[in-house]
């Protein structure tokens, strides 16, 4: 099982929001910021209360985290990535979330 590095601090998220590039589709928004080092990518996942209750929000987070973890071996390192779930992601299957995430990562040239 591969290691999953996550963004935890608010200032890290804010830095990615301010200076990163963003792309979106109907289910997700992805911000990417290049870091100075070429280490592992760090990923932050944000799901608003607008999406649903805590059970729904946590399920979406798990789907996004697992989709990224399985494909992160293909990703280029040295980036901070923030994934934001939109309201339409509620009730979607793993395959739909994975397809949406991979499409955005390809658009950012991370895969």
RODO-2510 file (C-alpha; in nm, 4 decimals, decimal comma):
residues 111
     n   res          X          Y          Z
     1     x     0,0000     0,0000     0,0000
     2     x     0,1405     0,3387    -0,0970
     3     x     0,1733     0,6325     0,1414
     4     x    -0,0826     0,9140     0,1158
     5     x     0,0574     1,2590     0,1966
     6     x    -0,2066     1,5151     0,2835
     7     x    -0,2296     1,8887     0,3317
     8     x    -0,3353     1,9637     0,6862
     9     x    -0,2736     2,3291     0,7631
    10     x    -0,5057     2,6091     0,6631
    11     x    -0,2158     2,8194     0,5348
    12     x    -0,1172     2,5382     0,2952
    13     x    -0,4708     2,5271     0,1560
    14     x    -0,4810     2,9067     0,1262
    15     x    -0,1475     2,9109    -0,0547
    16     x    -0,2768     2,6640    -0,3130
    17     x    -0,6015     2,8615    -0,3550
    18     x    -0,4174     3,1911    -0,4041
    19     x    -0,1326     3,0887    -0,6338
    20     x    -0,2422     2,7563    -0,7829
    21     x    -0,4143     2,6832    -1,1120
    22     x    -0,7687     2,5497    -1,1038
    23     x    -0,9764     2,3346    -1,3351
    24     x    -1,3249     2,1995    -1,2779
    25     x    -1,5805     1,9576    -1,4091
    26     x    -1,9330     1,8789    -1,2960
    27     x    -1,8310     1,6879    -0,9810
    28     x    -1,4930     1,8247    -0,8684
    29     x    -1,2661     2,1300    -0,8684
    30     x    -0,8901     2,0687    -0,8566
    31     x    -0,6283     2,3304    -0,7634
    32     x    -0,2619     2,2502    -0,8310
    33     x     0,0461     2,4409    -0,7174
    34     x     0,4056     2,3421    -0,8007
    35     x     0,6391     2,3180    -0,5013
    36     x     1,0134     2,3795    -0,4989
    37     x     1,1071     2,0247    -0,4030
    38     x     1,0426     1,7152    -0,6136
    39     x     0,9055     1,5052    -0,3278
    40     x     0,5703     1,3346    -0,3118
    41     x     0,2514     1,5175    -0,3991
    42     x     0,0495     1,6425    -0,1034
    43     x    -0,3276     1,6256    -0,1389
    44     x    -0,5989     1,8129     0,0475
    45     x    -0,9659     1,7245     0,0132
    46     x    -1,2454     1,9670     0,0941
    47     x    -1,6165     1,8844     0,1031
    48     x    -1,8589     2,1593     0,2013
    49     x    -2,1584     2,1145     0,4297
    50     x    -2,3723     2,2069     0,1273
    51     x    -2,2965     1,8611    -0,0127
    52     x    -2,4678     1,6743     0,2704
    53     x    -2,4409     1,5501     0,6245
    54     x    -2,1198     1,4140     0,7750
    55     x    -2,1804     1,0604     0,6494
    56     x    -2,2191     1,1788     0,2906
    57     x    -1,9212     1,4160     0,3121
    58     x    -1,6936     1,1486     0,4564
    59     x    -1,7981     0,8964     0,1895
    60     x    -1,7057     1,1422    -0,0849
    61     x    -1,3710     1,2098     0,0849
    62     x    -1,2995     0,8364     0,1011
    63     x    -1,3848     0,7925    -0,2682
    64     x    -1,1566     1,0797    -0,3703
    65     x    -0,8738     0,9648    -0,1427
    66     x    -0,8891     0,6064    -0,2708
    67     x    -0,9083     0,7162    -0,6360
    68     x    -0,6000     0,9307    -0,5909
    69     x    -0,4112     0,6700    -0,3878
    70     x    -0,4544     0,4018    -0,6534
    71     x    -0,3391     0,6315    -0,9349
    72     x    -0,0780     0,8436    -0,7521
    73     x     0,2059     0,6144    -0,8627
    74     x     0,1556     0,7553    -1,2108
    75     x     0,1521     1,1202    -1,0977
    76     x     0,4493     1,3551    -1,1269
    77     x     0,5800     1,4621    -0,7841
    78     x     0,6428     1,8007    -0,6289
    79     x     0,2900     1,9434    -0,6319
    80     x     0,0287     2,0476    -0,3791
    81     x    -0,3178     1,9400    -0,4920
    82     x    -0,6500     2,0499    -0,3413
    83     x    -0,9648     1,8659    -0,4486
    84     x    -1,3020     2,0280    -0,3776
    85     x    -1,6190     1,8233    -0,4132
    86     x    -1,9184     1,9951    -0,5671
    87     x    -2,2805     1,9361    -0,4669
    88     x    -2,3420     1,7133    -0,7700
    89     x    -2,0845     1,4635    -0,6416
    90     x    -2,3365     1,3507    -0,3797
    91     x    -2,4610     1,0001    -0,4508
    92     x    -2,2107     0,9304    -0,7309
    93     x    -2,0379     0,5970    -0,7702
    94     x    -1,6685     0,5310    -0,7241
    95     x    -1,6207     0,4981    -1,1010
    96     x    -1,7785     0,8389    -1,1687
    97     x    -1,5647     1,0132    -0,9052
    98     x    -1,2500     0,8353    -1,0260
    99     x    -1,3166     0,9312    -1,3881
   100     x    -1,3779     1,2952    -1,2901
   101     x    -1,0605     1,3105    -1,0791
   102     x    -0,8384     1,1432    -1,3386
   103     x    -0,9715     1,3712    -1,6113
   104     x    -0,8791     1,6799    -1,4099
   105     x    -0,5355     1,5436    -1,3146
   106     x    -0,4673     1,4723    -1,6837
   107     x    -0,5760     1,8263    -1,7719
   108     x    -0,3257     1,9579    -1,5166
   109     x    -0,0598     1,7295    -1,6757
   110     x    -0,0006     1,5430    -1,3484
   111     x    -0,0585     1,2009    -1,5047
***
